[in-house]
Amino acid sequence: MKKVMTAIIILLFTAGFAYGKDYMVTKQAGDYAVNVKMDKNPLVKGDNKIEIAIQDRTGAGVTDAIVAIEYTMPAMPGMPAMNYRSATELKDKAYTSTVTFSMSGVWNITIKIARVGKTQSVKFNVDVG
């Protein structure tokens, strides 16, 4: 019985580490380094908070851009494609928003950065559980 209790405690302790870290990805968009952090890992059906920090080629934070998020799931048999957009708000040198996934599966995310008359994009995929 003592071994079973010890095993359960270890399992619960390690499960906290498996789900405790945010989802993070870093991509390059032209001259910008784009660091994306989402509040859940794995991502879930429903609301997921997203934070986007952008740096220019000198490493300075970009806070004067218009940043939009597009997230899509391609069409599948018996289901049309799903396309959503989300605006962001600048908070503490990062652009924040909420991305609401309507179902589990692979989603394509595009972050569009408009600044000084030019638009750059970052694309990546996420698996929503």
C-alpha positions in Angstrom: 0.0 0.0 0.0 2.9 2.3 0.8 4.4 1.8 -2.7 1.1 2.5 -4.3 0.7 5.8 -2.4 4.3 6.8 -3.3 3.7 6.0 -7.0 0.5 8.2 -7.0 2.3 11.1 -5.3 5.2 10.9 -7.8 2.7 10.7 -10.7 0.8 13.8 -9.5 4.0 15.7 -8.9 5.4 15.0 -12.4 2.0 15.7 -14.1 2.2 19.2 -12.7 5.5 19.7 -14.5 4.2 18.2 -17.8 1.4 20.7 -17.9 2.9 23.6 -16.0 5.0 25.2 -18.8 3.6 27.6 -21.4 3.6 26.8 -25.1 6.4 28.9 -26.7 7.7 29.4 -30.2 10.2 31.9 -31.7 10.1 32.7 -35.4 11.8 35.3 -37.7 9.6 37.6 -39.7 11.8 39.7 -42.0 13.9 41.9 -39.6 11.8 41.0 -36.6 12.3 38.2 -34.0 8.8 37.1 -32.9 8.4 35.4 -29.5 5.0 33.8 -29.0 3.8 32.5 -25.6 0.5 30.8 -25.0 -0.8 30.1 -21.5 -1.5 26.4 -21.9 0.6 23.5 -23.0 -1.0 21.4 -24.5 -3.3 24.0 -26.0 -7.0 23.3 -25.4 -10.4 23.7 -27.1 -11.7 27.0 -26.0 -9.8 30.1 -24.8 -6.0 30.3 -24.9 -4.3 33.5 -24.0 -1.5 34.5 -26.3 1.4 37.0 -25.8 3.6 38.2 -28.7 6.9 40.0 -28.1 8.6 41.5 -31.1 12.2 42.7 -31.4 13.8 44.5 -34.3 17.2 43.6 -35.7 19.0 45.6 -33.0 17.1 43.7 -30.2 14.9 46.7 -29.3 11.3 45.9 -28.5 8.7 46.9 -31.1 5.7 48.6 -29.6 4.4 50.7 -32.5 3.1 48.0 -34.7 -0.4 46.7 -35.5 -0.4 43.0 -34.8 -3.3 40.7 -35.9 -3.7 36.9 -35.4 -5.3 34.7 -38.0 -6.0 31.1 -37.1 -7.4 28.4 -39.4 -8.2 24.8 -39.6 -8.3 23.4 -43.2 -11.5 21.8 -44.6 -12.0 18.1 -43.9 -14.5 15.6 -45.3 -17.9 16.7 -44.0 -16.5 19.9 -42.5 -15.8 23.3 -44.0 -12.6 25.2 -43.3 -12.6 27.4 -40.2 -11.1 30.8 -40.3 -10.9 33.2 -37.3 -9.2 36.5 -36.6 -8.1 38.2 -33.4 -6.8 41.7 -32.8 -4.2 42.3 -30.2 -3.6 44.9 -27.4 -0.3 46.2 -26.3 0.4 45.5 -22.6 3.9 45.8 -21.0 5.8 45.7 -24.3 4.0 42.6 -25.6 0.9 42.2 -27.8 -1.8 40.1 -26.1 -5.1 38.5 -27.2 -7.2 35.4 -26.7 -7.4 32.7 -29.3 -10.5 30.6 -29.1 -10.1 27.2 -30.8 -13.5 25.7 -31.6 -12.3 22.1 -31.8 -9.4 19.8 -31.3 -6.9 19.1 -34.0 -4.1 20.9 -36.0 -4.5 24.6 -36.4 -2.5 27.0 -38.5 -1.6 30.3 -36.9 -0.4 33.4 -38.8 0.7 36.5 -37.0 0.7 39.7 -39.1 2.9 42.6 -38.1 2.1 45.9 -39.8 4.7 48.7 -39.1 6.1 51.6 -41.1 3.9 50.8 -44.1 5.2 47.2 -44.4 3.6 43.9 -43.3 5.6 40.9 -42.2 4.1 37.5 -41.3 5.0 34.5 -39.1 3.3 31.2 -39.6 3.3 28.1 -37.4 1.1 25.1 -36.5 -0.3 24.1 -33.1 -2.0 20.9 -32.0 -5.1 21.5 -29.9 -6.1 18.7 -27.5 
